[in-house]
Amino acid sequence: MSARIPTAAMAFSWVLTAVLLLGLALAIAQGVTMRLDPPETGYWLNTATGVRHTADCVYYERTKQGRPCEPDEGLACGLCGG
């Protein structure tokens, strides 16, 4: 029995399948990343100190520990009024 030699059409279908699977994997990865991004609230809570900052504050999103928060969470920053 002779070995089957892949035709150009078969090779093309394998390449197309690989490209589609890679695209699907990238789309899933980007979707997961988008779902993990926190919502923009305009306020930032330093979770280490409990101080809240507004988007205009120099400390907004610059603390080592923090997360977006609501305007009634934490203590207001002395600089920006949080």
Secondary structure by P-SEA (a helix, b strand, c coil): cbbbbbcaaaaaaaaaaaaaaaaaaaaaaaaaaaaaccccccccccccccbbbccccccccccccccccccccccccccccc
